[in-house]
Amino acid sequence: MNKNIFYAQSGGVTAVINATAAGVIEASRDHQQQIGTVYAGRNGVLGALTEDLIDTSAESREDIAALKNTPGGAFGSCRFKLGPLDTHREQYRRLIEVFIAHEIGYFFYNGGGDSQDTSHKVALIAEEMNYPLTSIGLPKTVDNDLPFTDTCPGFGSVAKFVATSILEASMDVRSMASNSTQVFIMEVMGRHAGWIAAATGLAGDVPDAPPHIILFPEVAFDEDAFVAKVQQTVARVGYCVIAVSEGTKRADGSYLSAGKKDAFGNVQLGGAAPVLARIVEQRTGLKQHWALPDYLQRAARHIASATDLEQAYALGRAAVTLALDGISGVMPIIRRLQDKPYQWDITTVPLADVANVERELPAHYIRDDGFGITDACRRYLRPLIQGEAPPAFVDDLPQYVTLKNQAIPKRLSV
């Protein structure tokens, strides 16, 4: 009997994560003589722990193809981190028990650093239990902070969205600055790495073009230098547009704004923009306004990057090819071959080298004054936002698909 695939989505979703799912499912259907059914975990790896598996064979070819144009997580995602192997061994054994019960021989986990760690640990426990399981991690994160890969699926589309949004907002501010808002602040995602903040810099590449200030997690926030830069910019240009990463920190390592911890143990961020707005108001008296795109930036499928979509889909198909070739314990990655024209291919890296490793924005991508990006950064970013891939519109709104997500019968008593 052909072994089945278990595929699951993890963490914050993206505009193109479903394209990776489509790649996995369509490639598997192309190899029906070698692969059984693709089961998806309902709400990520929790679907495996609770034996709540979705039968993707119940979905039509048309609906699976439509996943490429649909944002969000089609099968549900989760922020759930399996514990260390030495103290949570029964949790991992439960996964293997479910896989055994449903003849699952391939485990594809689609997520960021924590998810790659899970993929690696599942491979280890399967080996320990002498169960033949191919474990492959599929990269996904808008933060673009996974190592080795040229880019992470989801980032290119977010980069396109934030660069477009700050460009359009800056035109609004400029037109009203003489008698209204003079300082506009947009907060973007990015906990420890400033890739998304850097992408806003694509909106302008000439002197005094917005964004005039970009604040990165990699550069300690200097309030006096920030205030001086704001005042100088308004005096010279008439207005000041600022992009700030949610993970921007002060010199003592504290976040500009932070809340409770999430299920992964990470401090929940959000609120850096209003903190900056208060500083501007209190120290300069300039009229200010702030915006928080929040989920909009990672869900904006209508303005997705065609390059991002193509790569997300290709990685899903690549995972199936790797599995059929008997390759396990790896993450397929994008390898840049050249900048212009942008060329890339897919290779692999061991999961052990990826798990829980974060790639920060390189120092040479940040301007010497710490408030903008360099030409080297622009050369890296520009290919990733190339091309448009709009979804079909019906009644003047995007047409997105909702799958049946039909569960299969449980086979275990608990």
C-alpha positions in Angstrom: 0.0 0.0 0.0 1.3 3.5 -0.9 2.1 5.6 2.1 0.0 8.8 2.8 1.1 12.3 3.4 0.4 14.5 6.4 0.6 18.2 5.6 0.0 21.0 8.1 0.3 24.7 8.3 1.8 26.5 11.3 2.1 29.9 12.8 0.9 33.2 11.2 -0.4 32.6 7.7 0.5 34.4 4.5 -1.0 35.5 1.2 0.7 32.5 -0.5 0.9 29.6 2.0 -2.0 27.9 0.3 -0.1 28.0 -2.9 2.5 25.7 -1.2 -0.4 23.4 -0.1 -1.6 23.4 -3.7 1.9 22.4 -4.9 2.0 19.5 -2.4 -1.5 18.2 -3.3 -1.2 18.6 -7.1 2.3 17.0 -7.2 1.0 14.1 -5.1 -2.0 13.6 -7.4 0.5 13.4 -10.3 2.2 10.5 -8.6 -0.8 8.4 -7.5 1.0 5.2 -8.3 3.6 6.0 -5.6 1.7 8.2 -3.0 -1.6 7.5 -1.3 -3.8 10.4 0.1 -2.7 13.8 1.2 -4.2 14.4 4.7 -4.1 17.9 6.1 -4.0 18.6 9.8 -6.9 20.6 11.0 -5.4 23.6 12.7 -1.8 22.6 12.1 0.0 19.9 14.1 -2.9 19.9 16.6 -4.8 18.0 13.9 -2.3 15.2 14.3 -2.3 15.2 18.1 -6.1 15.1 18.2 -6.3 12.7 15.1 -8.4 15.3 13.3 -7.2 14.7 9.7 -8.7 16.3 6.6 -9.1 14.3 3.4 -7.9 16.5 0.6 -8.9 13.9 -2.0 -12.5 15.0 -1.4 -11.6 18.4 -3.0 -12.0 19.0 -6.7 -9.0 19.8 -8.9 -10.5 23.2 -9.5 -10.7 24.0 -5.8 -7.2 22.8 -5.2 -6.0 25.0 -8.1 -7.9 27.9 -6.6 -5.8 27.7 -3.4 -3.0 29.4 -5.3 -5.1 32.5 -5.4 -6.5 32.3 -1.8 -5.0 33.9 1.3 -5.1 32.6 4.9 -4.6 29.0 5.9 -7.0 26.7 4.1 -6.8 23.9 6.7 -6.4 26.1 9.7 -3.1 27.0 11.4 -1.9 27.1 15.0 0.6 28.7 17.3 1.4 25.5 19.2 5.0 24.4 19.9 5.8 20.9 20.8 8.0 20.7 23.9 11.6 19.4 24.2 12.0 15.8 23.2 13.4 14.8 26.6 10.4 16.1 28.6 7.6 15.8 26.1 8.4 12.4 24.5 4.8 11.2 24.9 3.6 14.1 22.8 5.8 13.1 19.9 5.0 9.4 20.3 1.3 10.4 20.0 2.1 11.9 16.6 3.8 8.7 15.4 0.9 6.6 16.7 -1.5 8.7 14.6 0.8 8.4 11.6 0.9 4.6 12.0 -2.9 4.3 12.4 -3.4 6.2 9.1 -0.4 4.8 7.1 1.3 8.1 6.9 4.9 7.9 5.6 5.5 11.6 4.8 5.3 14.5 7.2 5.4 18.0 5.6 5.2 20.9 8.1 4.8 24.4 6.5 6.0 27.1 8.8 8.8 29.2 10.3 11.7 28.5 12.6 9.7 26.8 15.4 8.0 24.6 12.8 11.3 23.5 11.3 12.4 22.6 14.8 9.2 20.5 15.1 9.9 18.8 11.8 13.4 17.9 12.9 12.2 16.5 16.3 9.5 14.4 14.6 12.2 12.9 12.3 14.3 12.1 15.4 11.4 10.4 17.3 10.4 8.4 14.2 13.9 7.1 13.9 14.0 6.3 17.6 10.7 4.4 17.3 12.0 2.6 14.2 9.1 4.0 12.1 9.9 4.8 8.4 8.9 8.5 8.1 10.1 11.1 5.7 10.0 14.5 7.4 10.4 17.6 5.4 10.0 21.2 6.6 8.4 23.7 4.2 9.5 27.3 4.7 6.9 30.0 5.3 7.2 33.3 7.2 6.5 36.9 6.3 9.4 37.9 8.6 11.9 36.4 6.1 14.1 35.3 9.0 14.8 31.7 8.1 18.5 31.1 7.4 20.0 29.8 4.1 17.0 30.4 1.8 17.2 33.5 -0.4 13.7 34.4 0.7 10.8 32.9 2.6 7.5 32.4 0.9 5.1 35.1 2.1 7.7 37.8 2.4 7.7 39.0 -1.2 4.0 39.7 -1.1 4.2 41.5 2.2 7.1 43.5 0.9 5.1 44.6 -2.1 2.1 45.5 0.1 4.0 47.6 2.6 6.1 49.4 -0.1 2.9 50.2 -2.0 1.0 51.2 1.1 3.6 53.6 2.4 4.0 55.1 -1.1 0.3 55.8 -1.4 0.0 57.1 2.2 3.0 59.4 1.7 1.3 61.0 -1.3 -1.8 61.6 0.9 0.3 63.2 3.7 2.3 65.3 1.3 -0.9 66.8 -0.2 -2.2 67.8 3.2 0.9 68.6 5.2 0.6 72.4 4.9 -2.5 72.5 7.1 -2.9 68.9 8.5 -0.8 65.9 9.4 2.9 66.5 9.0 4.2 63.2 10.5 2.9 59.8 9.5 4.0 56.6 11.1 3.3 53.1 9.8 4.1 50.1 11.9 4.9 46.8 10.2 5.6 43.3 11.4 9.0 42.0 12.3 10.0 40.7 15.8 13.7 40.4 15.6 14.4 41.1 12.0 13.8 44.2 10.0 13.1 42.7 6.6 9.6 44.0 6.3 10.5 47.5 7.5 13.4 47.5 5.0 10.9 46.7 2.2 9.1 50.0 2.8 12.3 51.7 1.6 11.5 50.5 -1.9 8.9 53.2 -2.1 11.6 55.8 -2.8 15.2 55.7 -3.8 16.1 59.4 -4.3 17.0 62.0 -1.6 14.1 63.1 0.5 11.8 60.5 -0.9 9.6 58.8 1.7 9.9 56.9 3.9 12.2 59.4 5.4 12.9 57.3 8.5 12.9 53.5 8.9 13.3 52.0 12.4 14.7 48.4 12.6 15.0 45.9 15.4 18.7 45.6 14.5 19.3 49.3 15.4 18.8 50.5 19.0 16.2 53.3 19.1 17.8 56.7 20.0 15.0 59.0 20.9 17.0 62.2 20.6 18.4 61.3 17.2 14.9 60.3 16.1 13.3 63.5 17.2 16.1 65.5 15.5 15.7 63.6 12.3 11.9 64.2 12.3 12.3 67.9 12.8 15.0 68.3 10.2 12.9 66.4 7.7 9.8 68.4 8.2 11.8 71.7 8.0 13.4 70.6 4.7 10.6 68.6 3.0 7.4 69.8 4.7 6.4 66.4 6.1 8.0 63.2 7.4 6.9 59.6 6.7 8.2 56.9 9.1 8.1 53.1 8.9 8.8 51.3 12.2 9.2 47.6 12.9 7.1 46.2 15.8 10.3 44.7 17.2 12.2 48.0 17.5 14.0 48.2 20.8 15.7 50.7 23.0 19.4 50.6 23.9 18.5 48.5 27.1 16.9 45.8 24.9 13.3 46.7 25.9 10.7 46.9 23.1 9.0 50.2 22.3 5.8 48.4 23.1 5.2 44.8 24.3 2.4 42.7 25.7 1.8 39.2 27.0 3.6 36.1 25.6 2.0 33.9 22.9 1.9 30.1 22.7 5.4 30.0 21.3 6.7 31.9 24.3 7.2 35.1 22.3 6.2 38.5 23.6 3.2 39.8 21.7 4.2 43.0 19.9 2.2 45.9 18.4 2.0 49.5 19.5 5.3 50.9 18.5 3.6 53.4 16.2 1.5 55.1 18.9 4.5 55.3 21.2 6.4 57.2 18.5 3.4 59.4 17.8 3.3 60.4 21.5 7.0 61.2 21.4 6.6 63.3 18.3 3.6 65.1 19.8 5.2 65.8 23.1 8.6 66.8 21.9 7.9 68.6 18.6 4.3 69.7 18.7 3.9 68.5 15.1 0.6 67.1 14.1 1.0 63.3 13.7 -1.0 60.3 12.6 -0.2 56.6 12.8 -1.5 53.3 11.2 -1.1 49.7 11.9 -1.7 47.4 8.9 -1.5 44.3 11.2 -3.1 41.3 9.5 -3.8 43.3 6.3 -0.1 43.1 5.3 0.1 39.3 5.4 -3.4 38.7 4.0 -3.3 41.0 1.0 -3.6 38.4 -1.8 -4.9 41.0 -4.2 -1.5 42.6 -4.4 0.7 39.5 -4.1 4.1 39.2 -5.8 4.1 36.9 -8.8 7.6 35.8 -7.8 6.5 35.0 -4.3 3.5 33.0 -5.6 5.7 31.0 -8.0 8.2 30.2 -5.4 5.6 29.1 -2.8 4.0 26.7 -5.2 7.3 25.4 -6.5 8.5 24.6 -3.0 5.3 22.5 -2.3 6.0 20.5 -5.5 9.7 20.1 -4.6 8.8 18.6 -1.2 7.0 15.7 -3.0 9.9 15.2 -5.3 12.3 15.0 -2.4 10.1 12.6 -0.5 9.8 10.3 -3.5 13.6 10.4 -3.9 13.9 9.2 -0.3 15.3 12.5 1.1 14.3 13.3 4.7 15.3 15.7 7.4 15.6 18.7 5.1 14.0 22.0 4.2 13.8 22.9 0.5 15.1 26.5 0.0 15.3 29.1 -2.7 18.8 29.7 -4.0 19.5 33.0 -5.9 21.5 32.5 -9.0 21.6 36.1 -10.1 19.9 39.5 -9.4 19.0 40.8 -12.8 17.3 39.2 -14.4 16.3 37.4 -11.2 17.0 33.7 -11.5 16.7 31.1 -8.8 16.4 27.3 -8.2 15.6 25.0 -5.3 18.1 23.2 -3.2 18.0 21.8 0.4 19.4 22.4 3.9 19.3 20.0 6.9 16.5 20.7 9.3 19.0 20.5 12.2 20.8 23.6 10.7 17.6 25.6 10.4 15.6 24.9 13.6 15.2 28.0 15.8 17.8 30.0 13.9 16.8 33.6 13.0 18.3 35.6 10.1 18.5 39.3 10.9 18.8 42.1 8.4 22.5 42.3 7.5 24.4 45.4 8.7 25.4 46.3 5.1 21.7 46.6 4.2 21.2 49.4 6.7 22.3 52.9 6.0 25.1 54.3 8.1 22.8 56.7 9.9 20.5 53.7 10.9 17.4 55.3 9.4 17.2 53.8 5.9 18.3 51.0 3.5 21.3 50.8 1.2 21.5 50.1 -2.5 22.6 46.6 -1.7 19.4 46.1 0.2 17.3 47.4 -2.8 19.1 45.0 -5.1 18.2 42.1 -2.9 14.5 43.2 -2.4 13.4 44.3 -5.9 13.3 40.9 -7.5 11.1 39.5 -4.7 8.2 41.9 -5.4 8.3 41.4 -9.2 5.1 40.7 -11.1 1.4 40.8 -10.4 -0.7 37.7 -9.8 -4.2 39.1 -9.1 -7.0 36.6 -8.2 -10.1 36.4 -10.3 -12.8 38.9 -9.4 -16.5 38.1 -9.2 -19.1 40.8 -8.5 -16.1 43.2 -8.2 -14.6 41.3 -5.2 -11.8 38.7 -5.2 -13.0 35.1 -5.7 -11.4 32.9 -3.0 -12.1 29.3 -2.3 -13.3 27.6 0.9 -12.6 23.9 1.0 -14.9 21.2 2.3 -12.3 20.1 4.8 -13.9 16.7 5.3 -12.6 14.8 8.2 -11.6 11.1 8.0 -12.8 8.6 10.6 -10.7 8.3 13.7 -9.0 4.9 14.2 -7.5 5.3 17.7 -9.5 4.9 20.9 -8.2 8.2 22.4 
